[in-house]
Structures are given as structure tokens and as C-alpha cells.
Amino acid sequence: MEGETIVRNRFRLTLALVLTTLFPVVPMVAQSINPGPPGPFVFDIRAATSGIPSSDALFPDLAVGELVPARGFGGNIGGHVYVIPIGPTRVGLGADVMLVRGSSAGVSSTFMSVDPQLSLNFGTSDGWSYVSAGVGTARVKGNPGVSDTVRAINWGGGARWFLGPHFGVGFDVRVHNLAASQVLPSGTAVAVAVGISMK
């Protein structure tokens, strides 16, 4: 059952990324007469939710049958610059930081990721979609004093729509592939973030 859920989630994510890339981004309210390329920079502030990896080592005092948090809620901030044109696309460089917390029957855990990203951006300064990937770190904390930091490969995509010259809205869907450690097994955590963008 768990394997089927993972396959289903990966299919949905792949479909979302394909649709985001193939369909043009349409500005919701404002539109420039002669819009330029994406950028030149953007800052994002978003609400986020993500799966939280877990292991017995994170909760050594857990009673038999007691549940641990599987999903957390929190926020995501990031900044990106767009400097290199490649045909109709523009290459971006940036990073996001996400922090989510989950709780279940008195047990809590947190998941924090630092996600450097290289992105390909499609559209104009009025709105653009993107795909991106990078290698960063992730930190998972369970019981007080029990935590671990591992390498995390992040990949995903999203879009931004600008309602005016400097303010917009957007979303990001991101997969974190986590390396194994003495505390955590290797695993995957899928995050979704929605919020505002400023440039």
C-alpha cells in the first residue's frame, strides 16, 4: 500500500510539472504591452506543507503503537536572480529555505530544508513557469535533543503570476530526496508551497 501511494504521488507530481512547463503562464490582472523576460530578480514568501521523514532513532522514548507526525505545516522563503538567456528561456540562480512542524498526540517533529536551485524559466516578466533542481541539506528533529542533518537533492517546479509591476502570487512543488544517515534512512519528502512574490 505504501509503495502504491509513493508511485501515485510521483505520477501526480510529474503530471503537474509537465502541465506547468507546457502551458503558457497567463497574468491574472495586469499585463505589460511589451513585457521583458522573467526577472530580473524575485523574492518569495509562502505557506508550505511537507511530508516529514521519520525513524525509530528520532523517537527513542516512543511507546508501542504511538503515532509520529507524517506531515508538517509552516513556511518557505527564497530569492532568485535571472541572468543568462538561452533562447526563449532564462536561467535562474537562487535558494529557498523551508521550515515545517508536525504534531501527533503530543509527539512533534520539525523538518527544515535549505534548497539551492538552478532553474529554467519560461514566460515573461508578467508571469513565468519554471523547473529547477539543486543539492542542499535537510534537518529533521524528533524528540528534544534528537536530530540529524543530511544531504538533500531537491527538484520541482512552479509558476508566478504578477498582478502589478512588483507584486504577484505563485506556487512551488518540490521533491526532496534525502540521503541515509545513522539516524534517518534514505527517503523522499514532497513539499507544496503557495504565497506571494515580489520583484
Summary of the structure (lengths in Angstrom):
residues: 199
radius of gyration: 18.2
end to end distance: 43.8
largest distance: 63.4
contacts: 672
relative contact order: 0.23
helix: 12%
strand: 58%
